[in-house]
Amino acid sequence: MVKQIWLFALLLFVCLSSAHAESMTAAELIEKARSQSREIEELKKVMESPDRNLRLSAFELMMNSDNPIYRELAIESGLASTDSLLRSQALKATVFNMDALYVDLTVDENAPDEAQEKAKEALAAGVPRLIITIRSKDPKNDSMEISATNGGKAEIQGVNYVFQTGYEAGTLTLQDGALLQGPLAFKGNRYIGAAKLR
């Protein structure tokens, strides 16, 4: 419901900000909003089509559209899809549009007891988050230069965000709810990291 309200608000904003919006009547604005709403519903159906080629083609066309609503819808649908290739494309589009990844840390309960205790102590001492700054991007090779404590590299591998610097390394996997989550090492301790993409 919140997403629908947000999409409608964004749609109305696009209508209102067009060059001729000032001369449109309220009825014309509403009709234009209804027309675009129908287009959005059609695009949602295409993104859920059983035809994978159609879904991937629609995603690419929507991402190359001048309409920010179509780009947003493509990413939202892609991240929520069950199609791993479409999810990978949406993950790339999302991460390559970010300047930093904010990774919240929790104790890795699969780690040995001693490692869990060390992680708990570090978290209690004030290390609740890892910030991965994206310094440069190479979308053609699905890679980027990053820095956290020091410099390193990261790559998108399917639905995984794999990174390594001098002090940090991990593999975060795209989960439901536009969340990257997975095991990582940070300054000698093991954690589970979670980064919200939306």
Contacts in CASP RR format, 6 or more apart in sequence:
PFRMAT RR
TARGET T0000
AUTHOR 0000-0000-0000
METHOD contacts of the structure
MODEL  1
MVKQIWLFALLLFVCLSSAHAESMTAAELIEKARSQSREIEELKKVMESP
DRNLRLSAFELMMNSDNPIYRELAIESGLASTDSLLRSQALKATVFNMDA
LYVDLTVDENAPDEAQEKAKEALAAGVPRLIITIRSKDPKNDSMEISATN
GGKAEIQGVNYVFQTGYEAGTLTLQDGALLQGPLAFKGNRYIGAAKLR
3 76 0 8 1.000
7 40 0 8 1.000
7 69 0 8 1.000
7 72 0 8 1.000
7 73 0 8 1.000
8 33 0 8 1.000
8 37 0 8 1.000
10 68 0 8 1.000
10 69 0 8 1.000
10 72 0 8 1.000
11 33 0 8 1.000
11 36 0 8 1.000
11 37 0 8 1.000
11 40 0 8 1.000
11 69 0 8 1.000
12 29 0 8 1.000
12 33 0 8 1.000
14 36 0 8 1.000
14 67 0 8 1.000
14 68 0 8 1.000
14 69 0 8 1.000
15 21 0 8 1.000
15 24 0 8 1.000
15 29 0 8 1.000
15 32 0 8 1.000
15 33 0 8 1.000
15 36 0 8 1.000
16 29 0 8 1.000
21 29 0 8 1.000
24 32 0 8 1.000
36 69 0 8 1.000
40 69 0 8 1.000
40 73 0 8 1.000
43 58 0 8 1.000
43 62 0 8 1.000
43 70 0 8 1.000
43 73 0 8 1.000
44 73 0 8 1.000
44 77 0 8 1.000
46 54 0 8 1.000
46 55 0 8 1.000
46 58 0 8 1.000
47 55 0 8 1.000
47 58 0 8 1.000
47 59 0 8 1.000
47 73 0 8 1.000
47 74 0 8 1.000
47 77 0 8 1.000
47 78 0 8 1.000
47 81 0 8 1.000
48 55 0 8 1.000
48 77 0 8 1.000
49 55 0 8 1.000
49 58 0 8 1.000
52 83 0 8 1.000
52 85 0 8 1.000
52 86 0 8 1.000
55 81 0 8 1.000
55 83 0 8 1.000
55 86 0 8 1.000
56 85 0 8 1.000
56 86 0 8 1.000
56 89 0 8 1.000
58 74 0 8 1.000
59 74 0 8 1.000
59 77 0 8 1.000
59 78 0 8 1.000
59 86 0 8 1.000
59 89 0 8 1.000
59 90 0 8 1.000
60 89 0 8 1.000
62 70 0 8 1.000
62 71 0 8 1.000
62 73 0 8 1.000
62 74 0 8 1.000
63 71 0 8 1.000
63 74 0 8 1.000
63 75 0 8 1.000
63 93 0 8 1.000
65 71 0 8 1.000
74 90 0 8 1.000
74 93 0 8 1.000
75 90 0 8 1.000
75 93 0 8 1.000
75 94 0 8 1.000
76 178 0 8 1.000
76 198 0 8 1.000
77 86 0 8 1.000
77 90 0 8 1.000
78 86 0 8 1.000
78 87 0 8 1.000
78 89 0 8 1.000
78 90 0 8 1.000
79 87 0 8 1.000
79 90 0 8 1.000
79 91 0 8 1.000
79 94 0 8 1.000
79 174 0 8 1.000
79 177 0 8 1.000
79 178 0 8 1.000
79 197 0 8 1.000
79 198 0 8 1.000
80 176 0 8 1.000
80 177 0 8 1.000
80 178 0 8 1.000
81 87 0 8 1.000
81 90 0 8 1.000
84 158 0 8 1.000
84 159 0 8 1.000
87 158 0 8 1.000
87 159 0 8 1.000
87 174 0 8 1.000
88 156 0 8 1.000
88 158 0 8 1.000
88 159 0 8 1.000
91 156 0 8 1.000
91 158 0 8 1.000
91 159 0 8 1.000
91 161 0 8 1.000
91 174 0 8 1.000
91 197 0 8 1.000
92 139 0 8 1.000
92 142 0 8 1.000
92 156 0 8 1.000
94 178 0 8 1.000
94 197 0 8 1.000
94 198 0 8 1.000
95 101 0 8 1.000
95 134 0 8 1.000
95 144 0 8 1.000
95 156 0 8 1.000
95 161 0 8 1.000
95 197 0 8 1.000
96 137 0 8 1.000
96 139 0 8 1.000
96 144 0 8 1.000
98 134 0 8 1.000
99 133 0 8 1.000
99 134 0 8 1.000
100 131 0 8 1.000
100 132 0 8 1.000
100 133 0 8 1.000
100 134 0 8 1.000
101 131 0 8 1.000
101 132 0 8 1.000
101 134 0 8 1.000
101 161 0 8 1.000
101 180 0 8 1.000
101 195 0 8 1.000
102 129 0 8 1.000
102 130 0 8 1.000
102 131 0 8 1.000
102 195 0 8 1.000
102 196 0 8 1.000
103 129 0 8 1.000
103 130 0 8 1.000
103 131 0 8 1.000
103 132 0 8 1.000
103 172 0 8 1.000
103 180 0 8 1.000
103 184 0 8 1.000
103 193 0 8 1.000
103 194 0 8 1.000
103 195 0 8 1.000
104 128 0 8 1.000
104 129 0 8 1.000
104 193 0 8 1.000
104 194 0 8 1.000
104 195 0 8 1.000
105 119 0 8 1.000
105 123 0 8 1.000
105 127 0 8 1.000
105 128 0 8 1.000
105 129 0 8 1.000
105 130 0 8 1.000
105 184 0 8 1.000
105 186 0 8 1.000
105 191 0 8 1.000
105 192 0 8 1.000
105 193 0 8 1.000
106 123 0 8 1.000
106 191 0 8 1.000
106 192 0 8 1.000
106 193 0 8 1.000
106 194 0 8 1.000
107 116 0 8 1.000
107 119 0 8 1.000
107 120 0 8 1.000
107 123 0 8 1.000
107 191 0 8 1.000
107 192 0 8 1.000
108 115 0 8 1.000
108 116 0 8 1.000
108 119 0 8 1.000
108 183 0 8 1.000
108 190 0 8 1.000
108 191 0 8 1.000
108 192 0 8 1.000
109 116 0 8 1.000
109 192 0 8 1.000
110 183 0 8 1.000
111 119 0 8 1.000
111 190 0 8 1.000
115 189 0 8 1.000
115 190 0 8 1.000
116 190 0 8 1.000
118 188 0 8 1.000
118 189 0 8 1.000
119 189 0 8 1.000
119 190 0 8 1.000
119 191 0 8 1.000
122 187 0 8 1.000
122 189 0 8 1.000
127 186 0 8 1.000
127 187 0 8 1.000
130 148 0 8 1.000
130 168 0 8 1.000
130 184 0 8 1.000
130 186 0 8 1.000
130 193 0 8 1.000
131 148 0 8 1.000
132 146 0 8 1.000
132 147 0 8 1.000
132 148 0 8 1.000
132 154 0 8 1.000
132 163 0 8 1.000
132 168 0 8 1.000
133 146 0 8 1.000
133 147 0 8 1.000
133 148 0 8 1.000
134 144 0 8 1.000
134 145 0 8 1.000
134 146 0 8 1.000
134 154 0 8 1.000
135 144 0 8 1.000
135 145 0 8 1.000
135 146 0 8 1.000
135 147 0 8 1.000
135 151 0 8 1.000
136 144 0 8 1.000
136 145 0 8 1.000
137 144 0 8 1.000
138 144 0 8 1.000
141 155 0 8 1.000
142 155 0 8 1.000
142 156 0 8 1.000
142 157 0 8 1.000
143 153 0 8 1.000
143 154 0 8 1.000
143 155 0 8 1.000
143 156 0 8 1.000
144 153 0 8 1.000
144 154 0 8 1.000
144 155 0 8 1.000
145 151 0 8 1.000
145 152 0 8 1.000
145 153 0 8 1.000
146 152 0 8 1.000
146 153 0 8 1.000
146 154 0 8 1.000
146 163 0 8 1.000
146 165 0 8 1.000
147 165 0 8 1.000
148 165 0 8 1.000
148 167 0 8 1.000
148 168 0 8 1.000
149 165 0 8 1.000
149 166 0 8 1.000
149 167 0 8 1.000
149 168 0 8 1.000
149 187 0 8 1.000
150 165 0 8 1.000
150 166 0 8 1.000
150 167 0 8 1.000
151 165 0 8 1.000
151 166 0 8 1.000
152 163 0 8 1.000
152 164 0 8 1.000
152 165 0 8 1.000
152 166 0 8 1.000
153 163 0 8 1.000
153 164 0 8 1.000
154 161 0 8 1.000
154 162 0 8 1.000
154 163 0 8 1.000
154 164 0 8 1.000
155 161 0 8 1.000
155 162 0 8 1.000
155 163 0 8 1.000
156 162 0 8 1.000
159 173 0 8 1.000
159 174 0 8 1.000
160 171 0 8 1.000
160 172 0 8 1.000
160 173 0 8 1.000
160 174 0 8 1.000
161 171 0 8 1.000
161 172 0 8 1.000
161 173 0 8 1.000
161 174 0 8 1.000
161 180 0 8 1.000
161 195 0 8 1.000
162 170 0 8 1.000
162 171 0 8 1.000
162 172 0 8 1.000
163 169 0 8 1.000
163 170 0 8 1.000
163 172 0 8 1.000
164 170 0 8 1.000
167 186 0 8 1.000
167 187 0 8 1.000
167 188 0 8 1.000
168 184 0 8 1.000
168 185 0 8 1.000
168 186 0 8 1.000
168 187 0 8 1.000
169 184 0 8 1.000
169 185 0 8 1.000
170 182 0 8 1.000
170 183 0 8 1.000
170 184 0 8 1.000
170 185 0 8 1.000
171 182 0 8 1.000
171 183 0 8 1.000
171 184 0 8 1.000
172 180 0 8 1.000
172 181 0 8 1.000
172 182 0 8 1.000
172 184 0 8 1.000
172 193 0 8 1.000
172 194 0 8 1.000
172 195 0 8 1.000
173 180 0 8 1.000
173 181 0 8 1.000
173 182 0 8 1.000
174 180 0 8 1.000
174 197 0 8 1.000
175 181 0 8 1.000
177 198 0 8 1.000
178 196 0 8 1.000
178 197 0 8 1.000
178 198 0 8 1.000
179 194 0 8 1.000
179 195 0 8 1.000
179 196 0 8 1.000
179 197 0 8 1.000
180 193 0 8 1.000
180 194 0 8 1.000
180 195 0 8 1.000
180 197 0 8 1.000
181 192 0 8 1.000
181 193 0 8 1.000
181 194 0 8 1.000
181 195 0 8 1.000
182 192 0 8 1.000
182 193 0 8 1.000
182 194 0 8 1.000
183 190 0 8 1.000
183 191 0 8 1.000
183 192 0 8 1.000
183 193 0 8 1.000
184 190 0 8 1.000
184 191 0 8 1.000
184 192 0 8 1.000
184 193 0 8 1.000
185 191 0 8 1.000
END
